Amino acid sequence: MAAIAVVNLTPPHWTWIVLGVAVVLIARRYLLSRWSNTHLPPGPTPLPLIGNALDMPRKHLAREFAALSEKYGDVVHLNVLGQSTILLGSYQAACDLFEKRSANYSDRPPSIMVEMCGFGWLFILMNYGAEWRQHRRTFRQQMTPNLLTQYETIQLKTSHKLLRHLLESPTDLVAHLKFVFASTVMRIVYGIELDESQGLYFDIVERMGEVGEEIAVPGRFPVESLPFLRFLPAWFPGGGFKRWAAEAKRDILHGRNYLFTSAKAAMGRGAAQASFVTRFMEGLPSDPKAAAEAEDMYKSVTASTYAAGADTTNAAMQAFFLAMALHPEVQKKAQEELDAVVGTGRLPDFSDRPSLPYINAIVKELLRWHIVTPISVPHRAVADDEYKGYHIPKGAVIFANAWAISRNPAVYPDPERFVPERFIRNGQLSLEGRDPAEYAFGFGRRSCPGHIFAESSLFILCASVLSAFTINAPVDCTGKPINMEHEASTLSLISHPQLYDYPIKPRSDRAVPSIIQAALHEA
């Protein structure tokens, strides 16, 4: 009889049960928060049960969070379905918590979706602890000054690949950028040279990035605030996220393992060049069990690097092309510096970097003008804390609004304009506490450990493109200029600017032989 009763229980009955449990849990969380948190930072008044869920951004995460900071101060509290959420709207507040009190603020919020998608191995999302420290240490060992110098040859080759592709088909900018960054990371991490026909590798990194962005956006999945939803059947209304997570887990784990297996197979054929993987495999422990554990960690570290490195630099370079099309005066000034230092008979290389302050200033302004991760990846308070007289509760999710920091007019006048001269004084690069790298790559112990590599990649790519090409503003079919705006994607962890069909042309007949000669030399 009991079995018959279960079978006959129709979806409407389940709906009322689920709603009833949800109301009880939310009410309990709401009442507890009202009772225990009497000195929280200021913020909009929460509504019964749902708290400040309606105050969460609907269009632009960073801009709408910044509006709350302007109204309530640089430390704002939101109660999102009972979850304390803290918004840090200033550089000082972010440093005070994430840098000076890093032991308490280096954790990540627990995520049901990260677990369900099998993404717990990505050390960007990994909880703070021994495992995370081991993964980060392993990665940093591949970013020593000596190895960074060795990577310059690969970065230079990548920049020349991009020039050749732009020369051959200047209208395929998006595809070219995806290819050069995926191929760069693939070569450095896995030791494999990619060609355009190997689209599977691009698909893998795009799939990883797609899933990572989805699960990192606050409020995207209700199960994060209402954990009991994970027990819904996948066929039940509202249970579709379980099917999505199962597909994501299958794809993510397959990609992680496939990339590493491909690198090992290339090593077996003698086709793999020096890379993360070759150095990892050379240092495997002799004990079989320890070797298996180490290899599993190496799979995670390499895939984390590939997933995080390719798309972020890609987004920054997309912003570079937009900035140059919007500001031809900046482009002209940069090209004058390149002509004076490098000349017109060759392409720039890393030895020219100290003599190109304006190109370096363009890179710094690019990091500021287009924040690739506008609200960064959220941190979590491990224990109760007090800041500026306010109570920061244990378990609070904390966002540092890097976009708002980059738009502080007291530090960066007229912040929406692209002005490399902000970082030039007496003809030299001058940062003086205003270096965008100090917030564009995150904060404290969770800052990006590959930021030096990322900046050097941007330098050689920007210098190479400006040396060889002119990036013009787009026009319509009648030749009329198209109105361009710096309007980035809004509800994603990684911000991609809107792209246009920029007319990209060699600066002169002298630029073409330099590009071809570089390509032939590397072939």
C-alpha positions as CSV (number, residue, x, y, z in Angstrom):
1,M,0.0,0.0,0.0
2,A,2.8,2.4,0.8
3,A,4.4,1.8,-2.6
4,I,1.1,2.5,-4.3
5,A,0.7,5.7,-2.3
6,V,4.1,6.9,-3.5
7,V,3.4,6.0,-7.1
8,N,0.1,7.9,-7.0
9,L,1.6,11.1,-5.5
10,T,1.1,13.6,-8.3
11,P,3.5,16.5,-9.1
12,P,1.1,19.1,-7.5
13,H,1.5,17.4,-4.1
14,W,5.3,17.5,-4.5
15,T,5.0,21.2,-5.4
16,W,3.2,22.0,-2.2
17,I,5.7,20.0,-0.1
18,V,8.7,21.7,-1.7
19,L,7.2,25.2,-1.3
20,G,6.3,24.5,2.3
21,V,9.9,23.3,3.1
22,A,11.3,26.3,1.3
23,V,9.1,28.8,3.3
24,V,10.1,27.2,6.6
25,L,13.8,27.2,5.8
26,I,13.9,30.8,4.5
27,A,11.8,32.0,7.4
28,R,14.1,30.3,9.9
29,R,17.2,31.8,8.2
30,Y,15.6,35.2,8.1
31,L,14.6,35.2,11.8
32,L,18.0,34.0,12.8
33,S,19.7,36.7,10.8
34,R,17.5,39.4,12.3
35,W,18.2,38.1,15.8
36,S,22.0,37.7,15.5
37,N,23.2,40.4,13.2
38,T,22.4,43.7,14.7
39,H,25.6,45.7,13.7
40,L,26.0,44.7,10.1
41,P,27.3,47.1,7.5
42,P,24.6,49.4,6.0
43,G,22.5,48.3,3.0
44,P,19.0,48.3,1.5
45,T,16.3,47.2,3.9
46,P,15.7,43.4,3.4
47,L,12.2,42.2,2.8
48,P,10.6,39.4,4.9
49,L,11.8,35.9,3.8
50,I,13.6,36.9,0.6
51,G,15.8,39.5,2.1
52,N,17.6,41.6,-0.5
53,A,17.1,39.1,-3.3
54,L,15.4,41.8,-5.4
55,D,18.4,44.1,-4.9
56,M,20.7,41.8,-6.7
57,P,21.9,43.1,-10.1
58,R,19.7,42.3,-13.1
59,K,21.8,43.9,-15.9
60,H,25.4,44.7,-14.9
61,L,26.8,43.1,-11.8
62,A,29.7,45.5,-11.1
63,R,27.9,48.8,-12.1
64,E,24.8,47.9,-10.0
65,F,27.0,46.9,-7.0
66,A,28.8,50.2,-7.4
67,A,25.5,52.1,-7.2
68,L,24.8,50.4,-3.9
69,S,28.3,51.4,-2.6
70,E,27.7,55.0,-3.7
71,K,24.5,55.0,-1.6
72,Y,25.6,53.1,1.5
73,G,29.4,53.3,1.6
74,D,32.4,51.2,0.6
75,V,31.2,48.2,2.8
76,V,27.6,47.2,2.0
77,H,25.6,44.3,3.4
78,L,22.9,42.3,1.6
79,N,20.8,39.5,3.0
80,V,20.1,37.2,0.0
81,L,17.7,34.5,1.1
82,G,19.4,34.5,4.5
83,Q,23.0,34.5,3.1
84,S,25.1,37.5,4.3
85,T,26.7,39.1,1.3
86,I,29.2,41.9,1.6
87,L,30.1,44.3,-1.2
88,L,33.5,46.0,-1.0
89,G,33.5,49.1,-3.2
90,S,36.9,50.6,-2.5
91,Y,40.5,49.5,-2.9
92,Q,41.2,50.3,0.8
93,A,38.4,48.0,2.1
94,A,39.5,45.2,-0.2
95,C,43.1,45.5,0.9
96,D,42.1,45.8,4.6
97,L,40.2,42.5,4.5
98,F,41.8,40.4,1.7
99,E,45.4,41.5,2.2
100,K,45.8,42.4,5.9
101,R,43.4,39.8,7.2
102,S,44.0,37.2,4.5
103,A,43.9,34.2,7.0
104,N,40.2,34.9,7.5
105,Y,39.2,36.0,4.0
106,S,41.0,33.6,1.6
107,D,38.3,30.9,1.5
108,R,35.7,30.4,-1.3
109,P,32.0,30.1,-0.6
110,P,30.9,26.5,-0.6
111,S,29.1,25.8,-3.9
112,I,26.7,22.9,-4.6
113,M,27.0,23.6,-8.3
114,V,30.8,23.3,-8.2
115,E,30.4,20.0,-6.5
116,M,27.7,18.8,-8.9
117,C,29.6,19.8,-12.0
118,G,32.8,18.0,-10.8
119,F,34.6,21.4,-10.8
120,G,36.1,21.1,-7.4
121,W,39.6,20.5,-8.9
122,L,39.8,24.0,-10.4
123,F,42.0,25.7,-7.8
124,I,40.5,29.1,-8.6
125,L,37.3,27.8,-7.0
126,M,38.9,25.5,-4.5
127,N,38.4,26.1,-0.8
128,Y,41.3,27.5,1.2
129,G,43.3,24.8,2.8
130,A,46.2,22.3,2.3
131,E,45.0,21.0,-1.0
132,W,44.6,24.5,-2.4
133,R,48.1,25.5,-1.2
134,Q,49.6,22.4,-2.8
135,H,47.9,23.2,-6.2
136,R,48.9,26.9,-6.1
137,R,52.5,26.0,-5.0
138,T,52.7,23.5,-7.9
139,F,51.5,26.2,-10.4
140,R,53.9,28.9,-9.0
141,Q,56.8,26.5,-9.5
142,Q,56.1,26.8,-13.3
143,M,56.1,30.6,-13.1
144,T,59.6,31.3,-11.8
145,P,61.7,34.1,-13.3
146,N,63.8,31.6,-15.3
147,L,60.8,29.8,-16.8
148,L,59.0,33.1,-17.5
149,T,62.0,34.1,-19.6
150,Q,61.8,30.8,-21.5
151,Y,58.2,31.4,-22.2
152,E,59.0,34.6,-24.0
153,T,60.0,32.7,-27.1
154,I,56.6,31.1,-27.2
155,Q,54.8,34.3,-26.6
156,L,56.8,36.0,-29.4
157,K,55.9,33.2,-31.7
158,T,52.2,33.5,-30.8
159,S,52.3,37.3,-31.5
160,H,53.7,36.5,-35.0
161,K,51.0,33.9,-35.6
162,L,48.4,36.5,-34.8
163,L,50.0,39.0,-37.3
164,R,50.1,36.3,-40.0
165,H,46.4,35.4,-39.5
166,L,45.4,39.1,-39.5
167,L,47.3,39.6,-42.7
168,E,45.6,36.6,-44.4
169,S,42.1,37.2,-43.1
170,P,41.7,40.4,-41.1
171,T,37.9,40.0,-40.7
172,D,38.2,36.8,-38.6
173,L,39.5,38.6,-35.5
174,V,37.5,36.6,-32.9
175,A,38.7,33.3,-34.3
176,H,42.3,34.4,-34.5
177,L,42.3,35.6,-30.9
178,K,40.8,32.4,-29.7
179,F,43.3,30.3,-31.6
180,V,46.5,32.2,-30.6
181,F,45.7,32.2,-26.9
182,A,44.5,28.5,-26.8
183,S,47.6,27.5,-28.7
184,T,49.9,29.5,-26.4
185,V,48.6,27.9,-23.3
186,M,48.5,24.5,-24.9
187,R,52.1,24.8,-25.9
188,I,53.4,26.1,-22.5
189,V,51.2,23.8,-20.4
190,Y,51.0,20.6,-22.5
191,G,53.9,20.9,-24.8
192,I,51.8,20.5,-27.9
193,E,51.8,22.8,-31.0
194,L,48.3,23.4,-32.3
195,D,47.1,24.1,-35.7
196,E,43.8,25.5,-36.8
197,S,42.4,22.1,-37.6
198,Q,42.5,20.9,-34.0
199,G,39.3,22.5,-33.0
200,L,38.6,19.9,-30.2
201,Y,41.1,21.7,-27.9
202,F,39.3,25.0,-28.4
203,D,36.0,23.3,-27.7
204,I,37.3,21.9,-24.4
205,V,38.6,25.2,-23.1
206,E,35.4,27.0,-24.2
207,R,33.3,24.4,-22.5
208,M,35.3,24.7,-19.2
209,G,35.0,28.5,-19.4
210,E,31.3,28.4,-20.1
211,V,30.6,26.1,-17.1
212,G,32.9,28.1,-14.8
213,E,31.3,31.4,-15.6
214,E,27.8,30.0,-15.1
215,I,28.4,28.6,-11.7
216,A,30.4,31.6,-10.5
217,V,27.7,34.2,-11.1
218,P,25.8,35.0,-7.8
219,G,22.2,34.0,-7.9
220,R,22.4,32.1,-11.2
221,F,21.3,28.8,-9.5
222,P,18.7,28.9,-6.7
223,V,20.1,25.6,-5.3
224,E,23.0,27.6,-3.9
225,S,20.6,29.4,-1.5
226,L,18.1,26.6,-1.1
227,P,20.3,23.5,-0.9
228,F,17.4,21.1,-0.5
229,L,16.6,21.7,-4.2
230,R,19.4,19.3,-5.0
231,F,17.2,16.4,-3.9
232,L,14.6,17.2,-6.5
233,P,14.2,14.7,-9.3
234,A,15.8,15.9,-12.5
235,W,12.4,15.5,-14.2
236,F,10.6,17.7,-11.6
237,P,9.8,21.3,-12.5
238,G,12.8,23.4,-11.4
239,G,15.1,20.3,-11.4
240,G,16.6,21.0,-14.9
241,F,19.8,22.3,-13.3
242,K,20.6,18.7,-12.3
243,R,20.5,17.6,-15.9
244,W,22.7,20.6,-16.8
245,A,25.1,19.8,-14.0
246,A,25.4,16.1,-15.0
247,E,26.2,17.1,-18.6
248,A,28.7,19.7,-17.4
249,K,30.4,17.2,-15.1
250,R,30.8,14.7,-18.0
251,D,32.3,17.2,-20.3
252,I,34.6,18.9,-17.8
253,L,36.1,15.7,-16.4
254,H,36.5,14.3,-19.9
255,G,38.3,17.5,-21.1
256,R,40.5,17.6,-18.0
257,N,41.7,14.0,-18.5
258,Y,41.8,14.2,-22.3
259,L,44.2,17.2,-22.3
260,F,46.6,15.5,-19.9
261,T,46.4,12.1,-21.7
262,S,47.1,13.8,-25.1
263,A,50.3,15.4,-23.6
264,K,51.5,12.1,-22.2
265,A,50.8,10.4,-25.6
266,A,52.8,13.1,-27.3
267,M,55.7,12.5,-24.9
268,G,55.5,8.8,-25.7
269,R,55.8,9.6,-29.4
270,G,58.7,12.1,-28.7
271,A,56.5,14.9,-30.1
272,A,56.0,16.9,-26.9
273,Q,58.2,19.9,-26.1
274,A,59.3,21.1,-22.7
275,S,56.1,22.1,-20.8
276,F,54.4,21.9,-17.4
277,V,53.5,18.2,-18.2
278,T,57.0,17.1,-19.1
279,R,58.5,18.7,-16.0
280,F,55.7,17.2,-13.8
281,M,56.2,13.7,-15.3
282,E,60.0,13.9,-14.8
283,G,59.5,14.6,-11.1
284,L,56.9,11.9,-10.4
285,P,57.5,10.0,-7.1
286,S,58.8,6.5,-7.4
287,D,56.1,5.1,-5.2
288,P,53.1,4.0,-7.4
289,K,50.4,5.3,-5.1
290,A,52.1,8.6,-4.6
291,A,52.8,8.9,-8.3
292,A,49.1,8.3,-9.1
293,E,48.1,11.0,-6.6
294,A,50.6,13.4,-8.0
295,E,49.5,12.8,-11.5
296,D,45.9,13.4,-10.6
297,M,46.9,16.8,-9.1
298,Y,48.9,17.6,-12.2
299,K,45.8,17.0,-14.3
300,S,44.0,19.5,-12.2
301,V,46.7,22.1,-12.2
302,T,47.3,22.0,-16.0
303,A,43.6,22.1,-16.8
304,S,43.1,25.0,-14.4
305,T,45.8,26.9,-16.2
306,Y,44.4,26.2,-19.6
307,A,40.8,27.0,-18.6
308,A,41.7,30.3,-16.8
309,G,44.5,31.5,-18.9
310,A,43.1,31.3,-22.5
311,D,39.8,33.2,-22.1
312,T,41.0,36.0,-19.8
313,T,43.8,37.2,-22.0
314,N,41.5,36.8,-25.0
315,A,39.0,39.1,-23.4
316,A,41.7,41.7,-22.7
317,M,42.9,41.7,-26.3
318,Q,39.4,42.1,-27.6
319,A,39.2,45.2,-25.4
320,F,42.6,46.3,-26.9
321,F,41.2,46.3,-30.5
322,L,38.1,48.3,-29.3
323,A,40.3,50.8,-27.5
324,M,42.5,51.4,-30.5
325,A,39.6,51.8,-32.8
326,L,37.9,54.3,-30.4
327,H,41.1,56.3,-29.8
328,P,43.2,56.7,-33.0
329,E,45.3,59.3,-31.2
330,V,46.6,56.7,-28.8
331,Q,47.3,54.3,-31.6
332,K,49.3,57.0,-33.5
333,K,51.3,57.9,-30.4
334,A,52.2,54.3,-29.8
335,Q,53.2,53.7,-33.4
336,E,55.5,56.7,-33.3
337,E,57.2,55.3,-30.2
338,L,57.6,51.9,-31.9
339,D,59.0,53.5,-35.0
340,A,61.5,55.5,-33.0
341,V,62.6,52.5,-30.8
342,V,62.2,49.5,-33.0
343,G,62.2,51.0,-36.5
344,T,60.4,49.6,-39.5
345,G,62.7,46.8,-40.6
346,R,61.7,44.3,-37.8
347,L,59.0,43.5,-35.3
348,P,59.4,44.3,-31.6
349,D,60.6,41.7,-29.1
350,F,60.9,41.6,-25.3
351,S,64.3,43.3,-25.4
352,D,62.5,46.4,-26.5
353,R,60.1,46.5,-23.5
354,P,62.2,48.8,-21.2
355,S,62.4,51.4,-24.0
356,L,58.7,51.4,-24.8
357,P,57.0,53.2,-21.8
358,Y,54.0,54.2,-23.8
359,I,53.2,50.6,-24.9
360,N,53.6,49.5,-21.3
361,A,51.2,52.3,-20.3
362,I,48.7,51.1,-22.8
363,V,48.8,47.6,-21.2
364,K,48.3,49.2,-17.7
365,E,45.4,51.3,-19.0
366,L,43.9,48.3,-20.7
367,L,43.9,46.4,-17.4
368,R,42.1,49.4,-15.8
369,W,39.7,50.4,-18.6
370,H,38.4,46.9,-19.2
371,I,38.4,44.8,-16.0
372,V,38.2,41.2,-17.2
373,T,36.8,40.0,-13.9
374,P,34.7,43.0,-12.7
375,I,33.7,41.6,-9.3
376,S,36.4,39.0,-9.0
377,V,35.7,35.6,-7.7
378,P,33.9,35.9,-4.3
379,H,35.7,35.3,-1.0
380,R,34.3,33.9,2.2
381,A,34.7,34.9,5.9
382,V,36.0,31.9,7.8
383,A,35.2,33.4,11.2
384,D,33.2,36.3,12.7
385,D,35.1,39.6,12.3
386,E,34.7,43.3,12.9
387,Y,35.6,46.0,10.4
388,K,35.0,49.8,10.9
389,G,32.7,48.9,13.8
390,Y,30.6,46.6,11.6
391,H,30.1,42.9,12.2
392,I,31.2,40.6,9.4
393,P,29.5,37.3,10.1
394,K,31.2,33.9,9.7
395,G,30.3,32.5,6.3
396,A,29.6,35.8,4.7
397,V,30.2,35.9,0.9
398,I,32.4,38.9,0.0
399,F,32.8,40.6,-3.3
400,A,35.5,43.1,-4.1
401,N,34.2,45.3,-6.9
402,A,37.4,45.7,-9.1
403,W,35.3,47.6,-11.7
404,A,34.3,50.2,-9.1
405,I,37.9,50.6,-8.0
406,S,39.0,51.2,-11.5
407,R,36.4,53.9,-11.9
408,N,37.4,55.9,-8.8
409,P,37.6,59.5,-10.3
410,A,39.8,60.6,-7.4
411,V,42.5,58.2,-8.6
412,Y,41.6,58.0,-12.3
413,P,40.1,61.3,-13.5
414,D,37.5,60.8,-16.4
415,P,37.7,57.1,-15.8
416,E,35.6,56.0,-18.8
417,R,38.2,57.4,-21.2
418,F,41.2,55.3,-22.4
419,V,44.1,57.4,-21.4
420,P,47.6,55.7,-21.2
421,E,49.1,59.0,-20.2
422,R,47.8,58.4,-16.7
423,F,50.8,56.2,-16.2
424,I,53.4,58.3,-17.8
425,R,55.5,60.9,-16.0
426,N,58.6,62.6,-17.4
427,G,58.5,60.2,-20.3
428,Q,58.6,57.1,-18.2
429,L,56.1,54.6,-16.8
430,S,54.9,55.8,-13.4
431,L,52.4,53.9,-11.3
432,E,52.8,55.4,-7.8
433,G,50.3,53.2,-6.0
434,R,47.8,53.3,-8.9
435,D,48.9,50.1,-10.6
436,P,45.7,48.4,-12.0
437,A,47.5,45.0,-11.6
438,E,47.0,45.3,-7.9
439,Y,43.2,44.8,-8.2
440,A,42.6,43.5,-11.7
441,F,44.1,40.1,-10.8
442,G,42.4,39.7,-7.5
443,F,43.5,40.2,-3.9
444,G,45.6,38.6,-1.2
445,R,46.4,34.9,-1.3
446,R,43.7,34.4,-3.9
447,S,45.2,36.8,-6.5
448,C,46.2,35.4,-9.8
449,P,49.6,33.7,-9.6
450,G,50.1,34.1,-13.4
451,H,49.7,37.8,-13.6
452,I,53.3,38.5,-14.7
453,F,52.9,36.1,-17.5
454,A,49.6,37.7,-18.5
455,E,51.0,41.2,-18.6
456,S,54.0,40.1,-20.6
457,S,51.7,38.4,-23.1
458,L,49.6,41.6,-23.5
459,F,52.7,43.7,-24.0
460,I,54.2,41.7,-26.9
461,L,50.8,41.3,-28.5
462,C,49.9,45.0,-28.3
463,A,53.4,46.0,-29.5
464,S,53.4,43.6,-32.4
465,V,49.9,44.4,-33.6
466,L,50.6,48.2,-33.5
467,S,53.9,47.8,-35.2
468,A,52.4,46.0,-38.2
469,F,48.8,47.2,-38.5
470,T,46.5,50.1,-38.2
471,I,43.1,49.4,-36.5
472,N,40.4,51.6,-38.0
473,A,36.9,52.4,-36.8
474,P,34.2,50.2,-38.5
475,V,31.9,51.6,-41.1
476,D,28.6,50.3,-42.5
477,C,27.9,49.3,-46.1
478,T,27.5,52.9,-47.1
479,G,30.8,53.9,-45.6
480,K,29.2,55.7,-42.7
481,P,31.1,55.3,-39.3
482,I,29.4,52.8,-36.9
483,N,28.8,54.1,-33.4
484,M,31.0,52.1,-31.0
485,E,30.6,51.8,-27.3
486,H,32.6,50.1,-24.6
487,E,29.7,48.1,-23.3
488,A,30.9,44.8,-21.9
489,S,29.0,41.6,-21.2
490,T,27.2,42.3,-17.9
491,L,26.2,39.2,-15.9
492,S,29.3,37.0,-16.4
493,L,32.3,36.4,-14.3
494,I,34.6,37.2,-17.3
495,S,33.7,40.4,-19.2
496,H,34.0,40.4,-22.9
497,P,33.6,43.7,-24.8
498,Q,31.3,44.1,-27.8
499,L,33.3,43.4,-30.9
500,Y,33.0,45.2,-34.2
501,D,34.3,44.6,-37.8
502,Y,37.4,46.7,-37.5
503,P,39.2,47.4,-40.8
504,I,42.7,46.1,-40.0
505,K,45.3,47.0,-42.5
506,P,49.1,46.8,-42.7
507,R,50.6,50.1,-41.8
508,S,52.7,50.1,-45.0
509,D,54.2,47.9,-47.6
510,R,57.2,47.6,-45.3
511,A,55.1,45.9,-42.6
512,V,54.2,42.9,-44.8
513,P,57.7,41.6,-45.4
514,S,58.4,41.8,-41.7
515,I,55.4,39.7,-40.9
516,I,56.1,37.1,-43.6
517,Q,59.8,36.9,-42.6
518,A,58.9,36.3,-39.0
519,A,56.4,33.6,-40.0
520,L,58.9,31.9,-42.3
521,H,61.6,32.0,-39.7
522,E,59.4,30.3,-37.1
523,A,58.1,27.7,-39.5
